[in-house]
Amino acid sequence: MKKFWIVFMMVVLIKAQAQQVPNFSLTNVVNGKSISLETYPSCSGVVIIFTSNACPFDEYYRSRIEKLSKDFQDKVPVLLVNANIEPAESAESMIKKAQQWGLSVPYLSDKEQSLMQSLGATKSPSVFLLKNNGGKFQVVYRGAIDDNAQVEADVRHSYLRDAIDIMLTNQKIETAEVRPVGCNIRKKN
């Protein structure tokens, strides 16, 4: 029995560290264009952040996400994904929010929750850093953006920024997962 648990845990760890992400195609509500991983063939990686129109935790991070996207825009683009299914999260509401926020990054609608389920996202905001390995994208970090959602000045660990920096130097990311804090994403029935 002990051997079973050791093998089981090894499989779980290997899967978590080497999760390859299948290509997807989602609509960017900002301009109506379709976005996929194939849109970024020459980028070192892609950041996917599950977000919402209404979760206060997402609001705390808006300016940090914007800064992050500007700092890494040529190497690691940031994609915001909304998989929430409540009426306040409709595609029409997403368009209004994107205009209100003045978004400069794609805001993708995942109302079928296919990308959410593929990556195992459960919270908003929740981050997935994907490394581009010859056109195949692999999750190398998942979880929280940093260690202080509410007070940016009190952040001690910038998990996502550190993971991007480490990925860009082709080193192993030691902290590959940090539990995200935020609002639950309700699954479709």
Wavefront OBJ file of the C-alpha trace (Angstrom):
o trace
v 0.000 0.000 0.000
v 2.855 2.352 0.870
v 4.408 1.727 -2.562
v 1.102 2.606 -4.232
v 0.977 6.013 -2.504
v 4.571 6.796 -3.410
v 3.934 5.996 -7.079
v 0.637 7.903 -6.995
v 2.288 11.024 -5.547
v 5.108 10.838 -8.099
v 2.585 10.703 -10.947
v 0.689 13.680 -9.497
v 3.894 15.701 -9.134
v 5.111 14.847 -12.638
v 1.728 15.742 -14.122
v 1.615 19.055 -12.237
v 5.109 19.977 -13.358
v 4.771 18.916 -16.981
v 1.177 19.734 -17.867
v 1.065 20.432 -21.562
v -1.698 22.805 -22.581
v -3.728 21.952 -25.670
v -4.281 24.791 -28.096
v -7.492 26.756 -27.628
v -9.361 29.446 -29.480
v -11.223 32.097 -27.487
v -12.722 35.429 -28.509
v -11.097 38.629 -27.335
v -14.078 40.813 -26.371
v -11.956 43.955 -26.806
v -11.722 43.579 -30.599
v -13.762 40.466 -31.503
v -10.701 38.574 -32.778
v -9.926 34.975 -31.947
v -6.843 34.293 -29.804
v -5.037 30.975 -29.470
v -1.632 29.784 -28.343
v -0.713 29.676 -32.039
v -1.085 33.480 -31.975
v 2.228 33.599 -30.040
v 4.661 31.255 -31.863
v 7.798 33.313 -31.184
v 7.090 34.294 -27.572
v 9.007 32.615 -24.747
v 5.750 31.982 -22.940
v 2.250 33.209 -22.192
v 0.603 34.261 -18.937
v -3.057 33.314 -18.555
v -4.905 35.014 -15.713
v -8.444 33.939 -14.901
v -10.312 37.051 -13.834
v -13.810 38.465 -13.536
v -15.773 41.669 -13.783
v -16.916 41.650 -10.163
v -14.497 39.882 -7.809
v -12.816 42.425 -5.500
v -9.555 40.444 -5.579
v -9.368 40.961 -9.342
v -9.794 44.692 -8.821
v -6.894 44.766 -6.337
v -4.618 43.351 -9.042
v -5.669 45.417 -12.100
v -2.767 47.898 -12.008
v -0.218 45.174 -11.169
v -1.396 43.062 -14.104
v -1.190 46.072 -16.415
v 2.378 46.805 -15.270
v 3.377 43.164 -15.632
v 1.950 43.024 -19.160
v 3.928 46.134 -20.164
v 7.154 44.846 -18.603
v 7.034 41.522 -20.480
v 4.848 42.328 -23.516
v 7.396 41.319 -26.166
v 8.489 38.073 -24.506
v 5.556 36.838 -22.413
v 2.152 38.295 -23.310
v -0.604 38.403 -20.683
v -4.088 37.087 -21.492
v -7.038 37.731 -19.200
v -9.685 35.002 -19.303
v -13.196 35.271 -17.893
v -14.833 31.854 -17.370
v -17.524 33.084 -14.966
v -21.089 32.350 -16.009
v -23.111 34.752 -13.864
v -25.166 37.431 -15.712
v -22.767 40.193 -14.554
v -19.991 38.278 -16.349
v -21.658 38.063 -19.788
v -19.664 38.867 -22.914
v -21.544 42.169 -23.185
v -20.614 43.060 -19.607
v -17.030 42.052 -20.324
v -16.913 44.488 -23.256
v -18.213 47.325 -21.072
v -15.705 46.528 -18.306
v -12.815 46.295 -20.773
v -13.700 49.756 -22.092
v -14.110 51.128 -18.577
v -10.742 49.708 -17.498
v -8.986 50.769 -20.703
v -7.500 47.298 -21.119
v -4.413 46.973 -23.273
v -4.328 43.157 -23.020
v -6.699 40.613 -24.559
v -9.789 39.842 -22.457
v -10.965 36.396 -23.502
v -14.407 34.907 -23.018
v -14.386 31.249 -21.876
v -18.095 30.794 -21.140
v -17.935 27.127 -22.176
v -15.196 26.846 -19.516
v -13.043 24.658 -21.754
v -9.753 26.425 -20.953
v -10.721 26.713 -17.294
v -11.297 22.955 -17.089
v -8.195 22.149 -19.130
v -5.973 24.100 -16.736
v -7.931 23.273 -13.583
v -8.605 26.906 -12.661
v -10.915 27.330 -9.661
v -10.304 30.899 -8.451
v -10.272 34.400 -9.802
v -7.579 35.660 -10.053
v -5.626 32.521 -10.799
v -2.455 32.533 -12.884
v -0.922 30.029 -15.284
v 2.523 30.689 -16.742
v 3.049 28.663 -19.904
v 6.497 28.090 -21.382
v 6.785 27.774 -25.147
v 8.796 24.653 -26.018
v 8.930 24.695 -29.808
v 5.264 25.573 -30.230
v 4.071 23.308 -27.417
v 3.070 25.178 -24.297
v 3.640 23.724 -20.861
v 2.508 24.995 -17.440
v 5.615 25.947 -15.423
v 3.888 28.007 -12.707
v 0.321 28.153 -11.397
v -1.405 30.004 -8.610
v -1.116 33.412 -6.982
v 0.254 36.604 -8.516
v 1.963 37.602 -5.273
v 1.578 37.312 -1.507
v -0.559 40.391 -0.795
v -3.689 40.980 -2.832
v -4.930 44.019 -0.954
v -1.786 46.110 -0.356
v 0.663 46.229 -3.241
v 3.233 48.123 -1.157
v 3.360 45.208 1.314
v 4.155 42.515 -1.271
v 7.167 40.466 -0.179
v 7.004 37.689 -2.780
v 6.121 38.435 -6.406
v 5.527 34.814 -7.367
v 4.461 35.367 -10.973
v 7.103 37.989 -11.805
v 9.807 35.788 -10.257
v 8.574 32.745 -12.198
v 8.663 34.689 -15.478
v 12.195 35.927 -14.784
v 13.359 32.392 -13.951
v 11.621 30.909 -17.012
v 13.305 33.480 -19.274
v 16.729 32.321 -18.030
v 15.816 28.661 -18.736
v 16.195 27.678 -15.099
v 13.871 25.454 -13.094
v 11.161 27.279 -11.189
v 11.470 25.950 -7.648
v 8.140 27.372 -6.461
v 5.968 26.060 -9.286
v 2.649 26.415 -7.439
v 1.244 28.784 -4.832
v -2.387 28.577 -3.731
v -4.331 31.473 -5.282
v -6.529 33.722 -3.170
v -9.730 35.105 -4.635
v -13.285 34.322 -5.627
v -14.436 30.846 -6.640
v -15.307 30.312 -10.295
v -18.659 28.553 -10.424
v -18.737 25.607 -12.831
v -21.456 25.178 -15.409
v -24.037 22.493 -14.666
l 1 2 3 4 5 6 7 8 9 10 11 12 13 14 15 16 17 18 19 20 21 22 23 24 25 26 27 28 29 30 31 32 33 34 35 36 37 38 39 40 41 42 43 44 45 46 47 48 49 50 51 52 53 54 55 56 57 58 59 60 61 62 63 64 65 66 67 68 69 70 71 72 73 74 75 76 77 78 79 80 81 82 83 84 85 86 87 88 89 90 91 92 93 94 95 96 97 98 99 100 101 102 103 104 105 106 107 108 109 110 111 112 113 114 115 116 117 118 119 120 121 122 123 124 125 126 127 128 129 130 131 132 133 134 135 136 137 138 139 140 141 142 143 144 145 146 147 148 149 150 151 152 153 154 155 156 157 158 159 160 161 162 163 164 165 166 167 168 169 170 171 172 173 174 175 176 177 178 179 180 181 182 183 184 185 186 187 188 189
